[in-house]
């Protein structure tokens, strides 16, 4: 069925047209680079986002390349590409937070049009993007001092049909660690509470932008677009074994100090195994951290400096993993 002219973010997008522009947050001097693609025929509206955390680069590179590659004349439905949500953080090298108020865009939803900048940004995304979407794919990477196993987070506390629809899409990607998430206050996770199936992909890290990572993201996005018949790439979905992690422990530090660990992502630990220790500058051990169950290291902090409440790592409980 023939598509229709599309009006979004104050722009009109004709049938079979792609437009690229800088969107502004409620008339404020805050820039969000956006690509809107309005296909020839009707179909699903897919959102691809990056830069929720502004030091996570592979997703941004993938969005840039996808926005160049995708031909609107070969699209069924619509595609919204949010190249970098936290642009202020990107340009000022605040790798994780909105610099104006310290807000983490993965923990500020629902938004507030009268709140601080991160809250207003969340409100803007809810009003203009989430309500427009049929499916959201949010691209992330490990933090600057974090190594991770490539993984996908999918919802486990939304409505059953939303949880299931999100997981089914996660299964078709090239990523084999699928983690059930209970989060509700981030961009993708809040969308799931409003009935929009969504997933968050994690790949790469250390503030790097490696070709292998952004090219793998491009492949994953095409697999998803092909799944929804938005773009016909004849991509074959991944046939690799998938691990669905139903329980993951997220460990944080009780002290500020110096962090020591010998772990790497993907390692299997027995219950009681040493994860690492926090010491003071004189070598006194402030606390040791050990595996509470047999587990797999999903991600691990590798920097020397650690703050009180800072992330140590995430550990998938082997008792609660499904292999498909």
Secondary structure, DSSP 8 states (H G I E B T S, - for coil): -B---EEETTEEE-TTEEEEEEEESTTSS-EEEEEEEE-SEEEEEEEEE--SSTT-HHHHHHHHHHHHH--GGGBEEEEEEES-S-HHHHHHT-SSSBTTTTB-TTS--S--TTS-HHHHHHHHHHHHTGGG-SEEEEEE---TTEEE--EEEEESSS-HHHHHHHHHHHHTSS--EEEEE---SSHHHHHHHTT--EEEEE---TT---HHHHHHHHHHHHHHHHHTTSB--------S--EEES-EEEEE-SS-EEEE----TT-EE-TT-EEEEEE-TT--EEEEEE-SSSEEEEEEE--SEE-TT-EEEEEEEGGGEEE-
